[in-house]
Amino acid sequence: MRILHVAESVKGGCGTYLDQLVGAQLADSAIQNVHAIVPDAHVSQLANIPLERLTLFRSQGRSPASLMALWRAVQQVTQTFRPDCVHLHSTFAGAIGRLGFASRRPRPSIVYCAHGWAFDMEGSAARRTIMASAERALAFGCEGIIAISGHERRRAIEVGIAPERIVTVLNGIVDLPPPPPPRPGSVRKVLFIGRLDRQKGIDVLLSAIDGLHDRVSLRIIGASVVGDQALTHSPRAGVDLLGWCDEAGIQEELAWADCVVVPSRWEGFGLVAVEAMRAGRAVIASKAGGLPEVIEDGVTGWLVRPEDPAELRSVLLSLSHAQLVDAGAAGRQRFVRRFTIDRTTTALNAVYTQAIAMRSSISHALPHAASAQAAG
């Protein structure tokens, strides 16, 4: 199989997903060749993908010029690389790819992953209705839709996307040796990893630890991508703003941390929680989106109400060091059982194979969608 990945942005979780997935696919005997189209501004996020496997388009933010540059790159690479299947990542690439290929015959098979539905985001009811209607209509422009969690699948069905079009494939990442368990200390060491925007809830976490600089030390990995919360310096004592870090830097900070906090307002999956579990670190997260499917409440971490800094503060201060260590160890075991990259690649290979077979059998018309569901 020849697989082409297309992404309009690869900052944050989508970038981690693509970097890990393509890196694994390069070593997969079932994949003949793999290539990815990504924005030039984000190429540093893809350390596991050789440059010769990438086509970069000029990105100037989420502008019409950038989106046109993306579609031109898709047209060019489709002609030269000749993929059997195109895997579209996130809303804008999903819309551009499915609309762009709608009138082309023949076309490659197409699968689409939203990485968090746009109609699940905060916004007016009218906006969410429009986004849901668009996704429902665009669902007919691909062979299958990949949901990264049961939550994402349920939400798609609720807005009218046919269940038989959706395949659930949980996110996975490459295993790495975990660092030693955290050592006890007088200050709780808390790590946040993610975009500094409203979705990820950094403001909730900062509110939760307000006035606790003598009891809580917070390190923040990330930067503002969208939204209005562009932190350019540490906002208060006891908080260190590290910016984006490479894989080695993230692993170093995970080794430092007692726990990782994921205070998202909405979340399709929550890959940061999996990264924390891989490192044997307890996770405190909001009970939002797909996060309850990743974290076993009271076992591998703790779930709190979204947008509730008081509850988050209470949990942060009430847990003992031993509880955090035990939850981290349980999280590590859960990661090995459920969230390794080989499980993801095996499930995706089945999706690609079915999508290619469906397209080749009825290349003159829009196909029906995939109906397989990967084992969780």
Order of alpha helices (4+ residues) and beta strands (2+ residues): beta-alpha-beta-beta-alpha-beta-alpha-beta-alpha-beta-alpha-beta-beta-alpha-beta-beta-alpha-beta-alpha-beta-alpha-beta-alpha-alpha-alpha
